[in-house]
Amino acid sequence: MSLRDLSVLYLIAGLAFAVAVYRASPEGRRRAALSAALCVPLWPIWAPVALTARRAEPGGAPGTAAAAARVQGALREGVSACAGTSFEALLSRDAAARIEAEVARAAARHAELDALLRQGGFDEAAAAARVAEIERGGAGSGRALATAHLHLENIRRLRAMRDRDARALEELADLVQALRTQLVLARFAGSSVEGVGGIVSEVWARVEGLGAAIDAHGGASSGEPIET
C-alpha cells in the first residue's frame, strides 16, 4: 500500500469520526461543526476527547472512542515491535491502517446509534408505557397495540445493536493489546512466541465481524424501518 493509500485511509477515518462527533455532540450546531472539523486532520487526538466528554455525562454512551484509541495505540506499538523482525508480515503498517479504519467506522456507527436513541421518539420507557396504556384500553385497540409493540421492539433492537457494537470494540481493544504485548515480548526475547499467529487471526476475524455488522445493518441507524 502506497503513502497515498494510507493517506486516503487516514482521511476516511477522520471523516467517520467527524460525523460521529457532530451527531453525538450535545452542543449547538456551530460548536458541534467546529469540533467535527477538528476531527478530520486530528482524529487520533481529538476524537477520543470529544466523544469521551459526552460519555462523562450522566447516562452517557459507553466509551467506544476510548476503545478505538486503545486499538490505535496498541496497533502502532505492535507495528513498531514488529519492524525488522520475522513478525513484520503479521502486522504491517498497511494492515494496521485497515484495522484502524474499520474500527473508526464501528465507533462512528455506535455514536450515531447512541445519539439517535437519546431522541424523544426512541425512548424505550415511553414506548413501553404506551403499550401498557393501549393494553389497558381493552377491546378495539388491536391495530394500535400491534403498532406500539412494533415501535417498542424496534427501539430494543436498536439498543441491542448499539450495545453489541460497544462490547465488540472493547473486546477487540483487549485483544489488540494482548497482541501488542506478545509482539513486544517476542522482540525483546529474541525468539518466537507461541500464539502470535493465532491472535492475529482472531483480530482479523473480529475486524471482519465489525465490518459485516455495519454493512448488514447500515440502514438501521439512518431512519430506515426495521422489519420484524
C-alpha positions in Angstrom: 0.0 0.0 0.0 1.4 3.4 -1.0 1.6 6.6 1.0 -1.3 7.9 -1.0 -3.4 4.9 0.0 -2.5 5.3 3.7 -3.5 9.0 3.4 -6.9 8.1 2.0 -7.5 5.6 4.8 -6.5 8.3 7.4 -8.9 10.7 5.8 -11.7 8.2 5.8 -11.2 7.5 9.5 -11.1 11.2 10.1 -14.4 11.8 8.3 -16.0 8.9 10.1 -15.1 10.3 13.5 -16.1 13.8 12.4 -19.6 12.5 11.6 -19.7 10.7 14.9 -18.6 13.7 16.9 -21.1 16.0 15.2 -24.1 13.7 15.7 -23.1 12.9 19.3 -22.4 16.5 20.3 -24.8 17.9 22.9 -23.7 21.5 22.0 -25.1 23.8 19.3 -24.6 23.2 15.6 -21.9 25.7 15.2 -19.7 24.3 18.0 -20.5 20.8 17.0 -19.4 21.5 13.4 -16.2 23.1 14.7 -15.5 20.0 16.9 -16.2 17.7 13.9 -14.0 19.7 11.6 -11.1 19.3 14.1 -11.5 15.5 13.8 -10.7 15.4 10.1 -6.9 16.2 10.5 -6.6 15.5 14.2 -8.9 12.5 14.8 -6.4 10.3 16.7 -6.1 13.1 19.3 -9.4 15.0 19.2 -12.0 12.2 18.6 -11.3 10.4 21.9 -11.5 13.7 23.8 -14.8 14.9 22.1 -16.6 11.6 22.4 -15.3 10.7 25.8 -16.5 14.0 27.1 -20.0 13.1 26.1 -19.7 9.7 27.8 -18.9 11.5 31.0 -22.4 12.9 31.2 -25.0 11.0 33.3 -26.2 8.0 31.4 -23.6 8.7 28.6 -22.6 6.3 25.9 -20.1 3.5 26.5 -16.5 4.6 25.8 -16.2 3.4 22.3 -14.0 6.3 21.4 -11.6 5.3 24.2 -11.7 1.7 23.0 -10.9 2.9 19.4 -8.0 4.9 20.9 -6.7 1.9 22.7 -6.8 -0.1 19.5 -4.9 2.6 17.6 -2.2 2.9 20.3 -1.7 -0.8 20.6 -1.5 -1.3 16.9 1.1 1.4 16.5 3.2 -0.1 19.3 2.7 -3.5 17.8 3.9 -2.3 14.3 7.0 -0.8 15.9 7.7 -4.0 17.8 7.4 -6.0 14.5 9.7 -3.8 12.5 12.7 -5.7 11.3 11.6 -9.0 12.8 10.1 -12.2 11.4 6.7 -11.0 12.7 6.6 -7.9 10.4 4.5 -9.7 7.8 1.9 -10.5 10.5 1.2 -6.8 11.4 2.4 -4.4 8.8 1.6 -0.7 8.7 -0.9 -1.3 5.9 -2.7 -3.9 7.9 -2.8 -1.7 11.0 -4.2 1.2 8.9 -7.0 -1.0 7.6 -7.9 -2.2 11.1 -7.9 1.4 12.3 -10.2 2.5 9.5 -12.7 -0.3 10.3 -12.6 0.5 14.0 -13.3 4.1 13.2 -16.4 3.1 11.2 -17.7 1.0 14.0 -17.1 3.7 16.6 -18.9 6.2 14.3 -21.9 3.9 13.9 -22.1 3.4 17.7 -22.0 7.1 18.3 -24.8 7.6 15.7 -27.0 4.9 17.3 -26.4 6.4 20.7 -27.4 9.9 19.6 -30.4 8.5 17.9 -31.6 6.6 20.9 -31.4 9.7 23.0 -34.1 11.4 20.9 -37.6 11.6 22.4 -39.1 9.3 19.7 -36.7 6.5 20.7 -37.4 6.4 24.4 -37.8 2.8 25.4 -39.6 3.6 28.7 -42.1 5.9 26.9 -42.7 3.2 24.2 -43.3 0.5 26.9 -45.7 2.9 28.7 -47.6 3.4 25.5 -48.0 -0.4 25.1 -49.3 -0.7 28.6 -51.7 2.2 28.1 -53.2 0.7 25.0 -53.5 -2.7 26.7 -55.5 -1.1 29.5 -57.8 0.3 26.8 -59.3 -3.1 26.1 -61.3 -4.0 23.1 -60.9 -2.2 19.7 -57.2 -1.4 20.2 -55.7 -4.4 18.2 -54.1 -2.4 15.4 -52.9 0.3 17.7 -51.4 -2.3 20.1 -49.6 -4.1 17.3 -48.1 -0.7 16.1 -47.0 0.2 19.6 -45.4 -3.3 20.1 -43.6 -2.9 16.8 -42.2 0.5 17.8 -41.0 -0.8 21.2 -39.4 -3.9 19.6 -37.6 -1.7 17.0 -36.2 0.5 19.8 -35.0 -2.6 21.7 -33.3 -3.9 18.6 -31.5 -0.6 18.0 -30.4 -0.6 21.6 -29.1 -4.2 21.3 -27.1 -3.2 18.2 -25.6 -0.2 20.0 -24.6 -2.3 23.0 -23.3 -5.1 20.8 -21.0 -2.6 18.9 -19.7 -1.3 22.2 -18.9 -4.8 23.5 -17.2 -5.8 20.2 -15.0 -2.7 20.3 -14.0 -3.3 23.9 -13.2 -6.9 23.2 -11.2 -6.0 20.1 -9.2 -3.4 22.1 -8.3 -6.0 24.7 -7.3 -8.5 22.0 -5.1 -6.0 20.2 -3.4 -5.0 23.4 -2.7 -8.7 24.1 -1.2 -9.0 20.6 0.9 -5.9 21.2 2.4 -7.4 24.4 3.2 -10.7 22.7 4.9 -8.9 19.8 6.9 -6.7 22.2 7.9 -9.8 24.2 9.0 -11.6 21.0 11.1 -8.7 20.0 13.0 -8.4 23.3 13.2 -12.1 23.9 14.8 -12.6 20.6 12.7 -15.6 19.7 9.3 -16.6 18.5 6.3 -16.6 20.9 3.6 -19.2 20.6 0.2 -17.9 19.8 1.1 -14.7 17.8 -0.3 -16.1 14.6 -3.5 -17.2 16.4 -4.1 -13.8 17.9 -3.5 -12.1 14.6 -6.1 -14.4 13.0 -8.5 -13.6 15.8 -8.0 -9.9 15.5 -8.8 -10.1 11.8 -11.9 -12.2 12.5 -13.2 -9.6 14.9 -12.4 -6.8 12.5 -14.3 -8.6 9.7 -17.2 -9.2 12.1 -17.4 -5.4 12.8 -17.4 -4.7 9.1 -20.0 -7.3 8.3 -22.3 -6.0 11.1 -22.0 -2.4 9.7 -22.7 -3.5 6.1 -25.6 -5.7 7.1 -27.4 -3.2 9.3 -26.1 0.1 7.9 -29.6 1.4 7.3 -30.9 0.7 10.8 -29.5 3.8 12.3 -30.4 6.1 9.4 -34.1 6.1 9.7 -35.0 3.1 7.6 -37.7 0.8 9.1 -36.6 -2.4 10.7 -38.5 -5.5 9.6 -40.0 -7.8 12.2 
